[in-house]
Amino acid sequence: MCIKVQLKRLCLRRFTLVAAVCSAIIVILTIATANAGVRVRYADLNPSELTNANGRIVLHVSVPIKRVTPEQVSLAPAVSVLVTTSGNTIVITPNERLRYQTEYHVRVRDIAGQYGRHHSNIEYHFSTPPAKLYYLQRQYSGGESKANDQIIATTMQSNKTEVLFAAPRILEFVAVRDELVVNTYHDGVSQLQRVSLSNKRTQAVPIAKPQLAAKLQSLGDGRRVGYITGEHSDTKGGQLQLLDVANGSLRVIEGVGAVTDWRASPDGRLAAVITAKSDLLLIDTVGKKQPRPLGSASELGDFSSDGRMLSFLGSAGGFVAYNLERNERRAIFSDSTQANSYIVRLKLLGKNVRLMRSMSIADRKLGSEVTYNDGRSITRLYRPDGAHDITGLSASPNSQYTAVETAPQQNSSFDNYPVNGRNMSTRTILIDQNGTVMRTIDGCDVVWK
């Protein structure tokens, strides 16, 4: 019995000794690693999200670190950032969307590890991809079809194009995550289809009741789209319906009356609608809150990229920027240098940044131009010749590029589509922030990705 007890004690001593040695080794290695400095092991980021959405840069470092502040982090070209720290990770969130096809350098200085006394600087660099866009090229005019309409993919840095989808009458389309949702017209009603961006496979989107759909938009959450139903929804109004394209679930927005126009906020949680009675309402797209009245309006502009501001044309005339957080409205005046000018289209791109299409009257002739205002200076981006009009305006998610649709003033035909009708000679001019024309495409309805 005594021998067994002694053996047990001997084994326990050996175990305790081995455990102590292992613990000491771990501590020594930890301290040695800490003293060797902090290093970047790897990074998690999606460069496309950083240009088109609210992306993040996640740096995984070699040892647990103390809190890192925004003042310790620099991103070049210069962009302000938010920073959080947890264990071995540093999460960096840019306060604005990054530029396309640009190399960025991240530098974090004076990082202190949880163990050890050394402070380190780390660096990481990455490149963002070229701007990718999709546009609609129509080839149908009232009578017999000459060819199918096409949705075409291209980039700002290349003239190469690729046909993603073709059908006799394409009314509208939007991008939802890694696919397109397309609204086509057949036998008097709309047909929605999903088109994969990777392999071009198509899949019909189930709709409970076949009818004409207009003003198709993505809600920005990667799942839902919305549209207004009814044959004369632009004048008499119709039902606003929100559709989950993945599972086919449909929600009809009730209690707002006939809707003539709408816009979704960037995160898809809110929608602004104008009714046939010119009421402007803010809608909770999930349906948990009652509609919020914002006054009256005759035309919608857009939400700002951060979702805090909404622009619209008031019923009494003049564009207004509405601060949804402060419940304040501010009149917006034309940035055009031309006399007697007025705003036709207004896009709020961010804090104090806006894109504007203005009209002016000179020598009894109408003129139009597009201006970019970054809060510090105003740049005229584009002004067509006297034979063309500006008919459409959009901007890339990071505001780096602007798409300006133009059409001839005379001797042109229209496609007479029941929704989103276009001049058959419409072309789109792609311009950078300095007003340099990058390229011209034969099509309309540019969607950026």
VENUR-V182277 format. One record per helix or strand. SS is the DSSP state (a for helix, b for strand). FROM is the first residue (numbers start at 1). TO is the last residue. If there is no record, write none. Layout:
BEGIN
SS_FROM_TO, SS_FROM_TO
END
This chain:
BEGIN
a_2_35, b_40_44, a_47_52, b_57_61, b_65_65, a_70_72, b_73_76, b_81_86, b_89_94, b_103_113, b_119_127, b_132_137, b_149_155, b_158_167, b_170_176, b_179_186, b_189_196, b_202_204, b_213_218, b_224_229, b_238_244, b_250_252, b_259_264, b_270_275, b_279_284, b_292_303, b_309_314, b_319_323, b_328_332, b_341_350, b_353_362, b_365_373, b_378_382, b_388_395, b_401_408, b_414_414, b_423_423, b_427_432, b_437_441, b_444_448
END
